[in-house]
């Protein structure tokens, strides 16, 4: 069985410090289909989410950011 992995970049409007990012990352990793979550040092407002496209959708993942009280949008799509 092949897995189709997709990657999205999410722009978060609010400042995301280390503590909030760790909490957010733990939560998002629990979301159905998420494989990994990361960010680039110096660009804390951008998060990369890799997910199994057979299980999750980009729009659903974006909604989970919003459910956590963050203002976010997908970029580069």
Secondary structure as UniProt FT lines:
FT   STRAND          5..12
FT   HELIX           18..29
FT   TURN            32..33
FT   STRAND          34..40
FT   TURN            41..42
FT   STRAND          43..52
FT   TURN            53..55
FT   HELIX           58..67
FT   TURN            68..69
FT   STRAND          72..75
//
